[in-house]
Amino acid sequence: MVRPHLPLNALRAFEASARHLSFTRAAIELCVTQAAVSHQVKGLEARLGARLFRRLPRGLALTDEGIALLPALAESFDRIAELVEGIAGGTATQLLSVAAVGTFATAWLLPRLPAFHAAHPRIDLRLFTNNNRVDLAGEGLDFAIRFGEGAWHATESVPLMEAPLTPLCTPALAERLRTPADLRALPLLRSYRADEWPRWFEAASIPAPPLRGAVFDSSLVMAEAAVQGLGVALAPPAMLPRHLEEGRLVRPFAHQVASGRYWLTWLKSRSTTPAMAAFRDWITAQAAA
């Protein structure tokens, strides 16, 4: 990717002037003349085609454009300083941004992250959650962990694990279920994937009843609804181990149906960093185990 030339001296002059709201104090910090700072800022304003300061009789005031630009610059300069100091001191960290489906992040990834941090203390992992809808490029992500068939546009994918679905409900509701056909008389909690319950009934060799009622975009929320006795959830037991271990939910029938896998995905155009390689190797090994 061709990067535009950035006027770093001018940006630094603006950032210092914006913090102090004074060209004079910015000049003292940067060890240059006040005229040099003012000239750099004027050049930056000309390049942007927008005023960054309103010149007042006793100092400066930021314009809306200046207010928008300052936080990004301040954070960038702080990060550069931190990296330079880390490299000089041998303690540099690498940023890694990962988005994951909320169910996977909570039930599977979070309990294992301490082991990753212990193995890679210099990787600063930023974890974001989503409901399987993610924009790798637009959100500046290194990886996204998604559920599906593994085919996303312009994306590389590595399979992590399957998570078959099966009915889960409270022990009280389970007492009312003798055969899979008994499910037809109970509220069936479902995801936005409309074919899941029909496919499960097909696997159980029973006609599916009409589906109505609440639709959930998270297996965790659906499981909580089932815990509260609102119905029977069709959810992945592998992602709800604590619910089952603690007896809040039980599995009344053995029939299950696969509807996809969890995948580690990244943009084909993304160059693999050492931090990305370390995380990919770690998570695929964890999933295989």
C-alpha positions as YAML, in Angstrom:
chain: A
units: angstrom
residues:
- id: 1
  name: MET
  ca: [0.00, 0.00, 0.00]
- id: 2
  name: VAL
  ca: [1.33, 3.45, -0.93]
- id: 3
  name: ARG
  ca: [1.26, 5.69, 2.11]
- id: 4
  name: PRO
  ca: [0.88, 9.48, 1.72]
- id: 5
  name: HIS
  ca: [3.78, 11.64, 2.83]
- id: 6
  name: LEU
  ca: [3.04, 12.88, 6.34]
- id: 7
  name: PRO
  ca: [4.42, 16.27, 7.42]
- id: 8
  name: LEU
  ca: [5.63, 14.95, 10.79]
- id: 9
  name: ASN
  ca: [7.31, 18.20, 11.91]
- id: 10
  name: ALA
  ca: [4.14, 20.14, 11.22]
- id: 11
  name: LEU
  ca: [1.99, 17.56, 13.00]
- id: 12
  name: ARG
  ca: [4.31, 17.65, 16.01]
- id: 13
  name: ALA
  ca: [4.17, 21.44, 16.04]
- id: 14
  name: PHE
  ca: [0.38, 21.36, 15.95]
- id: 15
  name: GLU
  ca: [0.13, 18.72, 18.70]
- id: 16
  name: ALA
  ca: [2.40, 20.67, 21.06]
- id: 17
  name: SER
  ca: [0.66, 23.96, 20.30]
- id: 18
  name: ALA
  ca: [-2.76, 22.35, 20.87]
- id: 19
  name: ARG
  ca: [-1.72, 20.96, 24.27]
- id: 20
  name: HIS
  ca: [-0.33, 24.31, 25.41]
- id: 21
  name: LEU
  ca: [-2.72, 26.51, 23.38]
- id: 22
  name: SER
  ca: [0.36, 28.61, 22.76]
- id: 23
  name: PHE
  ca: [2.94, 28.76, 19.97]
- id: 24
  name: THR
  ca: [5.45, 30.19, 22.40]
- id: 25
  name: ARG
  ca: [5.23, 27.37, 24.94]
- id: 26
  name: ALA
  ca: [5.21, 24.80, 22.10]
- id: 27
  name: ALA
  ca: [8.39, 26.36, 20.74]
- id: 28
  name: ILE
  ca: [10.08, 26.06, 24.16]
- id: 29
  name: GLU
  ca: [9.10, 22.36, 24.37]
- id: 30
  name: LEU
  ca: [10.34, 21.63, 20.84]
- id: 31
  name: CYS
  ca: [13.51, 23.75, 21.18]
- id: 32
  name: VAL
  ca: [12.71, 25.87, 18.11]
- id: 33
  name: THR
  ca: [11.57, 29.45, 17.59]
- id: 34
  name: GLN
  ca: [8.01, 30.60, 17.97]
- id: 35
  name: ALA
  ca: [8.07, 31.70, 14.35]
- id: 36
  name: ALA
  ca: [9.09, 28.19, 13.25]
- id: 37
  name: VAL
  ca: [6.17, 26.63, 15.11]
- id: 38
  name: SER
  ca: [3.71, 29.15, 13.68]
- id: 39
  name: HIS
  ca: [5.08, 28.56, 10.18]
- id: 40
  name: GLN
  ca: [4.73, 24.77, 10.52]
- id: 41
  name: VAL
  ca: [1.15, 25.06, 11.72]
- id: 42
  name: LYS
  ca: [0.21, 27.46, 8.92]
- id: 43
  name: GLY
  ca: [1.71, 25.04, 6.40]
- id: 44
  name: LEU
  ca: [-0.31, 22.18, 7.86]
- id: 45
  name: GLU
  ca: [-3.51, 24.24, 7.72]
- id: 46
  name: ALA
  ca: [-2.80, 25.08, 4.08]
- id: 47
  name: ARG
  ca: [-2.22, 21.42, 3.27]
- id: 48
  name: LEU
  ca: [-5.45, 20.37, 4.99]
- id: 49
  name: GLY
  ca: [-7.47, 23.26, 3.62]
- id: 50
  name: ALA
  ca: [-8.85, 23.93, 7.10]
- id: 51
  name: ARG
  ca: [-8.01, 26.12, 10.06]
- id: 52
  name: LEU
  ca: [-6.89, 24.24, 13.17]
- id: 53
  name: PHE
  ca: [-6.69, 27.22, 15.53]
- id: 54
  name: ARG
  ca: [-8.48, 30.47, 16.09]
- id: 55
  name: ARG
  ca: [-5.85, 33.08, 16.93]
- id: 56
  name: LEU
  ca: [-6.91, 35.05, 20.01]
- id: 57
  name: PRO
  ca: [-5.34, 38.16, 21.56]
- id: 58
  name: ARG
  ca: [-3.99, 36.03, 24.42]
- id: 59
  name: GLY
  ca: [-3.39, 32.58, 23.02]
- id: 60
  name: LEU
  ca: [-5.09, 30.04, 20.80]
- id: 61
  name: ALA
  ca: [-8.38, 28.15, 20.63]
- id: 62
  name: LEU
  ca: [-8.90, 24.93, 18.72]
- id: 63
  name: THR
  ca: [-11.38, 24.81, 15.86]
- id: 64
  name: ASP
  ca: [-13.63, 21.79, 15.38]
- id: 65
  name: GLU
  ca: [-11.05, 20.39, 12.96]
- id: 66
  name: GLY
  ca: [-8.30, 20.89, 15.50]
- id: 67
  name: ILE
  ca: [-10.35, 19.23, 18.24]
- id: 68
  name: ALA
  ca: [-10.90, 16.21, 15.97]
- id: 69
  name: LEU
  ca: [-7.21, 15.90, 15.03]
- id: 70
  name: LEU
  ca: [-5.60, 16.33, 18.45]
- id: 71
  name: PRO
  ca: [-6.60, 13.02, 20.18]
- id: 72
  name: ALA
  ca: [-5.43, 10.89, 17.27]
- id: 73
  name: LEU
  ca: [-2.10, 12.67, 17.10]
- id: 74
  name: ALA
  ca: [-1.55, 12.62, 20.85]
- id: 75
  name: GLU
  ca: [-2.24, 8.88, 21.03]
- id: 76
  name: SER
  ca: [0.00, 8.19, 18.02]
- id: 77
  name: PHE
  ca: [2.93, 10.19, 19.39]
- id: 78
  name: ASP
  ca: [2.54, 8.54, 22.81]
- id: 79
  name: ARG
  ca: [2.53, 5.10, 21.17]
- id: 80
  name: ILE
  ca: [5.62, 5.91, 19.09]
- id: 81
  name: ALA
  ca: [7.43, 7.13, 22.20]
- id: 82
  name: GLU
  ca: [6.44, 3.98, 24.09]
- id: 83
  name: LEU
  ca: [7.69, 1.75, 21.27]
- id: 84
  name: VAL
  ca: [10.97, 3.60, 20.91]
- id: 85
  name: GLU
  ca: [11.59, 3.37, 24.66]
- id: 86
  name: GLY
  ca: [10.64, -0.31, 24.60]
- id: 87
  name: ILE
  ca: [13.00, -1.10, 21.75]
- id: 88
  name: ALA
  ca: [15.82, 0.79, 23.44]
- id: 89
  name: GLY
  ca: [15.16, -1.03, 26.71]
- id: 90
  name: GLY
  ca: [14.48, -4.43, 25.16]
- id: 91
  name: THR
  ca: [10.85, -4.49, 26.33]
- id: 92
  name: ALA
  ca: [8.95, -3.57, 23.16]
- id: 93
  name: THR
  ca: [5.40, -4.91, 22.88]
- id: 94
  name: GLN
  ca: [3.50, -5.92, 19.76]
- id: 95
  name: LEU
  ca: [-0.15, -5.01, 19.29]
- id: 96
  name: LEU
  ca: [-2.59, -7.69, 18.18]
- id: 97
  name: SER
  ca: [-6.27, -6.94, 17.51]
- id: 98
  name: VAL
  ca: [-8.64, -9.91, 17.53]
- id: 99
  name: ALA
  ca: [-12.42, -9.93, 17.17]
- id: 100
  name: ALA
  ca: [-14.40, -12.99, 18.19]
- id: 101
  name: VAL
  ca: [-17.98, -14.16, 18.29]
- id: 102
  name: GLY
  ca: [-19.20, -13.36, 21.81]
- id: 103
  name: THR
  ca: [-20.07, -16.98, 22.67]
- id: 104
  name: PHE
  ca: [-16.65, -18.25, 21.62]
- id: 105
  name: ALA
  ca: [-14.82, -15.40, 23.35]
- id: 106
  name: THR
  ca: [-16.59, -15.87, 26.67]
- id: 107
  name: ALA
  ca: [-16.84, -19.65, 26.87]
- id: 108
  name: TRP
  ca: [-13.67, -20.83, 25.14]
- id: 109
  name: LEU
  ca: [-11.11, -18.08, 24.57]
- id: 110
  name: LEU
  ca: [-11.14, -16.12, 27.82]
- id: 111
  name: PRO
  ca: [-10.31, -19.09, 30.08]
- id: 112
  name: ARG
  ca: [-7.25, -19.81, 27.90]
- id: 113
  name: LEU
  ca: [-5.92, -16.26, 27.52]
- id: 114
  name: PRO
  ca: [-3.81, -16.35, 30.71]
- id: 115
  name: ALA
  ca: [-1.80, -19.18, 29.13]
- id: 116
  name: PHE
  ca: [-1.30, -17.11, 25.98]
- id: 117
  name: HIS
  ca: [-0.18, -14.06, 27.95]
- id: 118
  name: ALA
  ca: [2.22, -16.21, 29.95]
- id: 119
  name: ALA
  ca: [3.74, -17.63, 26.77]
- id: 120
  name: HIS
  ca: [3.84, -14.28, 24.94]
- id: 121
  name: PRO
  ca: [4.17, -11.47, 27.53]
- id: 122
  name: ARG
  ca: [5.24, -8.92, 24.92]
- id: 123
  name: ILE
  ca: [2.10, -9.27, 22.80]
- id: 124
  name: ASP
  ca: [-0.55, -6.72, 23.76]
- id: 125
  name: LEU
  ca: [-3.77, -8.48, 22.72]
- id: 126
  name: ARG
  ca: [-6.86, -6.33, 22.16]
- id: 127
  name: LEU
  ca: [-10.04, -8.46, 22.16]
- id: 128
  name: PHE
  ca: [-13.31, -7.27, 20.63]
- id: 129
  name: THR
  ca: [-16.59, -9.20, 20.51]
- id: 130
  name: ASN
  ca: [-19.26, -9.29, 17.83]
- id: 131
  name: ASN
  ca: [-22.24, -11.32, 16.64]
- id: 132
  name: ASN
  ca: [-20.45, -12.84, 13.64]
- id: 133
  name: ARG
  ca: [-20.64, -9.63, 11.62]
- id: 134
  name: VAL
  ca: [-17.24, -8.03, 11.30]
- id: 135
  name: ASP
  ca: [-15.25, -5.84, 8.90]
- id: 136
  name: LEU
  ca: [-11.59, -6.84, 9.14]
- id: 137
  name: ALA
  ca: [-10.30, -3.95, 7.06]
- id: 138
  name: GLY
  ca: [-12.67, -1.27, 8.30]
- id: 139
  name: GLU
  ca: [-12.06, -2.13, 11.97]
- id: 140
  name: GLY
  ca: [-8.30, -2.52, 11.59]
- id: 141
  name: LEU
  ca: [-8.30, -6.11, 12.87]
- id: 142
  name: ASP
  ca: [-5.52, -8.65, 12.58]
- id: 143
  name: PHE
  ca: [-7.87, -11.61, 13.08]
- id: 144
  name: ALA
  ca: [-11.56, -12.36, 13.40]
- id: 145
  name: ILE
  ca: [-12.92, -15.60, 14.86]
- id: 146
  name: ARG
  ca: [-16.18, -16.34, 13.09]
- id: 147
  name: PHE
  ca: [-18.76, -19.10, 12.82]
- id: 148
  name: GLY
  ca: [-19.82, -20.46, 9.46]
- id: 149
  name: GLU
  ca: [-18.56, -22.40, 6.46]
- id: 150
  name: GLY
  ca: [-15.16, -20.70, 6.18]
- id: 151
  name: ALA
  ca: [-15.79, -18.76, 2.96]
- id: 152
  name: TRP
  ca: [-15.53, -14.98, 3.35]
- id: 153
  name: HIS
  ca: [-14.52, -12.60, 0.57]
- id: 154
  name: ALA
  ca: [-10.80, -11.78, 0.33]
- id: 155
  name: THR
  ca: [-10.16, -13.71, 3.53]
- id: 156
  name: GLU
  ca: [-7.92, -16.58, 4.57]
- id: 157
  name: SER
  ca: [-9.46, -19.08, 7.01]
- id: 158
  name: VAL
  ca: [-8.20, -21.80, 9.32]
- id: 159
  name: PRO
  ca: [-10.76, -24.12, 10.96]
- id: 160
  name: LEU
  ca: [-10.67, -24.19, 14.75]
- id: 161
  name: MET
  ca: [-13.50, -26.47, 15.88]
- id: 162
  name: GLU
  ca: [-17.00, -27.67, 15.27]
- id: 163
  name: ALA
  ca: [-19.74, -26.86, 17.76]
- id: 164
  name: PRO
  ca: [-22.72, -29.17, 17.10]
- id: 165
  name: LEU
  ca: [-26.12, -28.05, 18.34]
- id: 166
  name: THR
  ca: [-28.43, -29.99, 20.62]
- id: 167
  name: PRO
  ca: [-31.47, -29.11, 22.77]
- id: 168
  name: LEU
  ca: [-30.61, -27.72, 26.20]
- id: 169
  name: CYS
  ca: [-33.09, -26.89, 28.95]
- id: 170
  name: THR
  ca: [-33.58, -26.76, 32.71]
- id: 171
  name: PRO
  ca: [-33.82, -30.01, 34.66]
- id: 172
  name: ALA
  ca: [-37.48, -29.18, 35.40]
- id: 173
  name: LEU
  ca: [-38.34, -28.94, 31.70]
- id: 174
  name: ALA
  ca: [-36.29, -32.05, 30.93]
- id: 175
  name: GLU
  ca: [-38.58, -34.09, 33.19]
- id: 176
  name: ARG
  ca: [-41.40, -33.37, 30.75]
- id: 177
  name: LEU
  ca: [-39.44, -34.74, 27.80]
- id: 178
  name: ARG
  ca: [-39.63, -38.47, 27.20]
- id: 179
  name: THR
  ca: [-39.08, -38.49, 23.42]
- id: 180
  name: PRO
  ca: [-37.94, -35.80, 20.93]
- id: 181
  name: ALA
  ca: [-41.57, -35.46, 19.83]
- id: 182
  name: ASP
  ca: [-42.37, -33.95, 23.24]
- id: 183
  name: LEU
  ca: [-40.41, -30.86, 22.22]
- id: 184
  name: ARG
  ca: [-43.24, -29.91, 19.89]
- id: 185
  name: ALA
  ca: [-45.32, -28.83, 22.90]
- id: 186
  name: LEU
  ca: [-42.65, -26.50, 24.35]
- id: 187
  name: PRO
  ca: [-41.32, -23.06, 23.36]
- id: 188
  name: LEU
  ca: [-38.29, -23.59, 21.14]
- id: 189
  name: LEU
  ca: [-35.66, -20.87, 21.49]
- id: 190
  name: ARG
  ca: [-33.82, -20.25, 18.26]
- id: 191
  name: SER
  ca: [-31.08, -18.26, 16.56]
- id: 192
  name: TYR
  ca: [-31.39, -16.13, 13.45]
- id: 193
  name: ARG
  ca: [-30.37, -19.21, 11.41]
- id: 194
  name: ALA
  ca: [-33.87, -20.41, 10.60]
- id: 195
  name: ASP
  ca: [-32.86, -23.89, 9.41]
- id: 196
  name: GLU
  ca: [-31.30, -25.14, 12.66]
- id: 197
  name: TRP
  ca: [-34.35, -26.54, 14.45]
- id: 198
  name: PRO
  ca: [-35.79, -28.11, 11.25]
- id: 199
  name: ARG
  ca: [-32.44, -29.83, 10.64]
- id: 200
  name: TRP
  ca: [-32.35, -31.13, 14.21]
- id: 201
  name: PHE
  ca: [-35.87, -32.56, 13.93]
- id: 202
  name: GLU
  ca: [-34.88, -34.12, 10.62]
- id: 203
  name: ALA
  ca: [-31.91, -35.78, 12.34]
- id: 204
  name: ALA
  ca: [-34.34, -37.08, 14.99]
- id: 205
  name: SER
  ca: [-36.68, -38.34, 12.22]
- id: 206
  name: ILE
  ca: [-39.57, -36.15, 13.42]
- id: 207
  name: PRO
  ca: [-41.48, -33.43, 11.51]
- id: 208
  name: ALA
  ca: [-40.54, -29.98, 12.74]
- id: 209
  name: PRO
  ca: [-43.31, -27.95, 14.37]
- id: 210
  name: PRO
  ca: [-44.03, -24.35, 13.36]
- id: 211
  name: LEU
  ca: [-41.39, -22.10, 14.86]
- id: 212
  name: ARG
  ca: [-42.42, -18.89, 16.57]
- id: 213
  name: GLY
  ca: [-41.27, -16.78, 19.46]
- id: 214
  name: ALA
  ca: [-38.04, -15.01, 20.38]
- id: 215
  name: VAL
  ca: [-35.00, -15.10, 18.09]
- id: 216
  name: PHE
  ca: [-31.51, -14.61, 19.56]
- id: 217
  name: ASP
  ca: [-28.25, -13.49, 17.97]
- id: 218
  name: SER
  ca: [-26.13, -14.94, 20.79]
- id: 219
  name: SER
  ca: [-26.01, -18.50, 22.11]
- id: 220
  name: LEU
  ca: [-25.08, -17.12, 25.53]
- id: 221
  name: VAL
  ca: [-28.22, -15.00, 25.70]
- id: 222
  name: MET
  ca: [-30.31, -17.89, 24.41]
- id: 223
  name: ALA
  ca: [-28.81, -20.16, 27.06]
- id: 224
  name: GLU
  ca: [-29.66, -17.63, 29.75]
- id: 225
  name: ALA
  ca: [-33.23, -17.54, 28.49]
- id: 226
  name: ALA
  ca: [-33.32, -21.33, 28.77]
- id: 227
  name: VAL
  ca: [-31.90, -21.15, 32.32]
- id: 228
  name: GLN
  ca: [-34.78, -18.87, 33.23]
- id: 229
  name: GLY
  ca: [-37.24, -21.48, 31.96]
- id: 230
  name: LEU
  ca: [-38.38, -19.60, 28.87]
- id: 231
  name: GLY
  ca: [-38.03, -22.64, 26.65]
- id: 232
  name: VAL
  ca: [-35.63, -25.14, 25.11]
- id: 233
  name: ALA
  ca: [-32.50, -23.74, 23.46]
- id: 234
  name: LEU
  ca: [-30.80, -25.32, 20.46]
- id: 235
  name: ALA
  ca: [-27.23, -24.45, 21.37]
- id: 236
  name: PRO
  ca: [-23.65, -25.82, 21.33]
- id: 237
  name: PRO
  ca: [-22.81, -27.68, 24.57]
- id: 238
  name: ALA
  ca: [-19.10, -27.17, 23.86]
- id: 239
  name: MET
  ca: [-19.57, -23.42, 24.34]
- id: 240
  name: LEU
  ca: [-21.64, -23.77, 27.52]
- id: 241
  name: PRO
  ca: [-19.60, -26.05, 29.79]
- id: 242
  name: ARG
  ca: [-20.29, -24.15, 33.02]
- id: 243
  name: HIS
  ca: [-24.05, -24.19, 32.46]
- id: 244
  name: LEU
  ca: [-23.90, -27.98, 32.15]
- id: 245
  name: GLU
  ca: [-21.35, -28.60, 34.91]
- id: 246
  name: GLU
  ca: [-23.38, -26.56, 37.37]
- id: 247
  name: GLY
  ca: [-26.62, -28.30, 36.37]
- id: 248
  name: ARG
  ca: [-28.41, -25.16, 35.28]
- id: 249
  name: LEU
  ca: [-28.95, -26.76, 31.88]
- id: 250
  name: VAL
  ca: [-29.17, -30.40, 30.88]
- id: 251
  name: ARG
  ca: [-29.09, -32.24, 27.59]
- id: 252
  name: PRO
  ca: [-32.29, -34.31, 27.30]
- id: 253
  name: PHE
  ca: [-31.47, -36.02, 23.99]
- id: 254
  name: ALA
  ca: [-28.33, -37.29, 22.27]
- id: 255
  name: HIS
  ca: [-29.28, -36.10, 18.79]
- id: 256
  name: GLN
  ca: [-27.17, -33.21, 17.55]
- id: 257
  name: VAL
  ca: [-26.66, -31.37, 14.29]
- id: 258
  name: ALA
  ca: [-23.65, -29.50, 12.91]
- id: 259
  name: SER
  ca: [-24.29, -26.10, 11.40]
- id: 260
  name: GLY
  ca: [-20.75, -24.88, 10.77]
- id: 261
  name: ARG
  ca: [-17.42, -24.34, 12.49]
- id: 262
  name: TYR
  ca: [-15.51, -21.63, 14.27]
- id: 263
  name: TRP
  ca: [-12.76, -20.25, 12.02]
- id: 264
  name: LEU
  ca: [-9.75, -18.02, 12.51]
- id: 265
  name: THR
  ca: [-9.84, -15.53, 9.63]
- id: 266
  name: TRP
  ca: [-7.64, -12.72, 8.34]
- id: 267
  name: LEU
  ca: [-7.38, -10.62, 5.20]
- id: 268
  name: LYS
  ca: [-5.42, -12.11, 2.31]
- id: 269
  name: SER
  ca: [-3.81, -8.72, 1.79]
- id: 270
  name: ARG
  ca: [-2.61, -8.55, 5.42]
- id: 271
  name: SER
  ca: [1.10, -9.17, 5.95]
- id: 272
  name: THR
  ca: [1.61, -11.63, 8.78]
- id: 273
  name: THR
  ca: [3.36, -10.04, 11.75]
- id: 274
  name: PRO
  ca: [5.30, -12.04, 14.36]
- id: 275
  name: ALA
  ca: [2.44, -11.43, 16.82]
- id: 276
  name: MET
  ca: [-0.08, -12.77, 14.31]
- id: 277
  name: ALA
  ca: [2.01, -15.87, 13.66]
- id: 278
  name: ALA
  ca: [2.36, -16.51, 17.39]
- id: 279
  name: PHE
  ca: [-1.37, -16.20, 18.02]
- id: 280
  name: ARG
  ca: [-2.32, -18.34, 15.02]
- id: 281
  name: ASP
  ca: [0.04, -21.12, 16.07]
- id: 282
  name: TRP
  ca: [-1.16, -20.94, 19.68]
- id: 283
  name: ILE
  ca: [-4.89, -20.95, 19.02]
- id: 284
  name: THR
  ca: [-4.77, -23.71, 16.42]
- id: 285
  name: ALA
  ca: [-2.77, -25.85, 18.83]
- id: 286
  name: GLN
  ca: [-5.26, -25.13, 21.62]
- id: 287
  name: ALA
  ca: [-8.19, -26.01, 19.37]
- id: 288
  name: ALA
  ca: [-6.53, -29.23, 18.25]
- id: 289
  name: ALA
  ca: [-5.92, -30.22, 21.88]
...
